[in-house]
Amino acid sequence: MTLSFEEIEPATKQDVSVYLPYYQGNKRTALPYAITLYKQGNLEGERYIEGGASIPFIATWNVSMLPADLTRCRLQFDGDADLSYEITMATFEFVDHLFDAIVALRHQRTPDFSKSFYRKLLRLED
C-alpha cells in the first residue's frame, strides 16, 4: 500500500522541538511530517534508475525518540532477501534523509531516498 502525503499527520510540537536544533530553513517546515514518517518505522518506495526501470523497495527501521540515538535501517529491493542492505546512523541524520520522501509524497510521486543516502548505504563514502 502506497502512502500519500495527506495520510501523514504532523508530529506534536513536543516531538518536533527535540529535533529543531538539528535543522535549518525549509526543513523545519517539513520536520513534523518527517518525524511522523520516521515514527511509522517503514516506507515503501521505488529507487529511480536512470535509463532503466525503477526498483521497488521496502525500508524498515527501529524507532527511537532521541535524535542522537542510533537508528538501524534495512532496505530490501524487489522483495529479494539477497538485495537487502543495512545502515546505522544517528536518528537526526536518518530523519534528514526522510525529507526527500516527504517532498516526493507532497508532489504525489513515489518516495525515494537521496543519492547521498544510497552512497552511505552502499558504503561508497566514509
C-alpha positions in Angstrom: 0.0 0.0 0.0 1.4 3.3 -1.0 1.3 6.2 1.5 0.0 9.6 0.5 1.1 12.9 1.9 -2.5 13.6 3.1 -2.3 10.5 5.3 0.7 11.8 7.3 -0.4 13.7 10.5 2.2 16.2 11.6 4.1 15.3 14.8 3.3 17.1 18.0 5.2 20.4 18.9 6.8 18.5 21.7 8.3 15.8 19.4 9.3 18.5 16.9 11.1 20.7 19.5 13.5 17.9 20.3 14.7 17.8 16.7 14.6 21.6 15.8 18.3 22.3 16.7 19.4 19.8 14.0 17.7 21.5 11.1 17.5 24.9 9.4 15.3 26.7 6.9 12.7 24.9 4.8 13.4 21.6 6.6 11.9 22.9 9.7 8.5 23.3 7.9 8.6 19.6 6.7 10.0 18.3 10.1 6.6 17.4 11.7 5.9 15.2 8.7 9.3 13.7 8.6 9.1 12.8 12.3 5.7 11.1 11.8 7.1 9.2 8.8 10.0 8.2 11.0 7.7 7.0 13.8 5.9 4.8 11.3 9.1 2.6 11.1 8.8 1.7 7.4 8.4 3.1 4.0 7.6 1.6 0.6 9.1 3.3 -2.4 11.0 3.0 -5.6 14.6 3.7 -6.4 14.8 5.6 -9.7 17.3 4.1 -12.1 18.5 6.4 -14.8 17.7 4.8 -18.2 16.0 1.8 -16.6 13.0 0.6 -14.7 12.6 1.8 -11.1 13.2 -0.9 -8.4 10.7 -1.1 -5.6 11.9 -1.2 -2.1 10.7 -1.6 1.5 12.7 0.2 4.2 12.2 -0.7 7.8 13.9 0.8 10.8 13.9 0.8 14.6 12.2 3.9 16.2 13.9 5.9 18.9 12.7 9.1 20.5 16.0 10.8 20.9 17.7 12.5 17.9 21.2 11.4 19.0 20.3 7.7 19.4 21.1 5.3 16.6 18.6 4.1 14.0 19.3 1.0 12.1 17.6 0.9 8.7 17.2 -2.1 6.4 16.3 -1.8 2.8 15.1 -4.7 0.7 14.8 -4.2 -3.0 12.4 -6.0 -5.3 11.2 -8.4 -2.5 14.5 -10.2 -2.7 16.4 -11.1 0.5 19.7 -11.2 -1.4 19.1 -7.5 -2.2 18.9 -6.4 1.4 21.2 -3.7 2.9 21.5 -2.2 6.4 22.8 1.0 7.6 23.1 2.6 11.1 23.2 6.3 11.7 22.2 8.9 14.2 18.4 9.3 14.3 18.5 13.0 13.3 20.7 12.1 10.3 18.2 9.4 9.2 15.2 11.8 9.7 17.1 14.2 7.4 17.1 11.6 4.7 13.3 11.2 5.1 12.8 14.8 3.9 13.3 13.6 0.3 10.5 11.1 0.8 8.2 13.8 2.2 8.9 16.1 -0.8 8.1 13.2 -3.2 4.9 12.4 -1.4 3.9 16.1 -1.3 4.3 16.2 -5.1 2.4 12.9 -5.5 5.4 11.0 -6.5 6.7 7.6 -5.3 9.0 8.1 -2.3 12.7 7.5 -2.7 15.9 8.3 -0.7 18.6 10.7 -1.9 21.8 9.8 -3.8 23.8 10.6 -0.6 21.7 8.1 1.4 22.4 5.4 -1.2 26.1 6.3 -1.2 26.2 5.7 2.6 24.0 2.6 2.4 26.4 1.0 -0.2 29.4 2.3 1.7 30.6 4.4 -1.2 31.6 7.2 1.1 33.2 7.4 4.5 
